[in-house]
Amino acid sequence: MEMKRWSDYAKYLVLADNSKAVLSGTYTRYQVFKIVKEVITNIAFTDKNTYSFEGNIYNRKITTNEAKNILDNINKCKWTNVTGKMLLVASQLKLRI
């Protein structure tokens, strides 16, 4: 089946498999992953040094360019060192993906 027909959860499972157990392949962690991905999307399309989440303001741990590369890698189900930087955002938000 072509990747463009995969569900978002199927893409997450492939990404989790490619991460060599860095990401958990459970549906619960996928739900948290979606939150982190949304925050990374916000970072990717703004030039501010901070971002907010649930009423708290955080200093960015990744650059706009890194955020865009992370999103691109997520869409390609590709795990690299850059993709791994999403863990910085997740830990800053005290979320486990």
Order of alpha helices (4+ residues) and beta strands (2+ residues): alpha-alpha-beta-beta-alpha-alpha
